[in-house]
Amino acid sequence: MKKHTRPHRSRPPGHPARSGVWAALAAALLFGAGTPFAKLLLAGVDPWLMAGLLYLGSGLGLGIYRALRRAPRAGLAPGEWPWLAGRCWRAAWWVRWR
């Protein structure tokens, strides 16, 4: 009797899904390690300022990475602009009049 074997479903090494998993794991590791490290460096800083600095550093790092890789511009589809404007307005209203 012939043994039935399932086809091998592993993705090749350069496949985008495989590299995306490693990128997500690396991001989680760096985020988990970066926050306590930043807290040690900025012991007397307000938590809101520290969060803002972490997000600023993340945005600058991603911008530099995208510039070096010459990644195409990311943008919103025309139908997504009203949704984004509504969310921004609602967030501003909530912060101002809550």
Rosetta blueprint (number, residue, H / E / L):
1 M L
2 K L
3 K L
4 H L
5 T L
6 R L
7 P L
8 H L
9 R L
10 S L
11 R L
12 P L
13 P L
14 G L
15 H L
16 P H
17 A H
18 R H
19 S H
20 G H
21 V H
22 W H
23 A H
24 A H
25 L H
26 A H
27 A H
28 A H
29 L H
30 L H
31 F H
32 G H
33 A H
34 G H
35 T H
36 P H
37 F H
38 A H
39 K H
40 L H
41 L H
42 L L
43 A L
44 G L
45 V L
46 D L
47 P H
48 W H
49 L H
50 M H
51 A H
52 G H
53 L H
54 L H
55 Y H
56 L H
57 G H
58 S H
59 G H
60 L H
61 G H
62 L H
63 G H
64 I H
65 Y H
66 R H
67 A H
68 L H
69 R H
70 R L
71 A L
72 P L
73 R L
74 A L
75 G L
76 L L
77 A L
78 P H
79 G H
80 E H
81 W H
82 P H
83 W H
84 L H
85 A H
86 G H
87 R H
88 C H
89 W H
90 R H
91 A H
92 A H
93 W H
94 W H
95 V H
96 R H
97 W H
98 R L
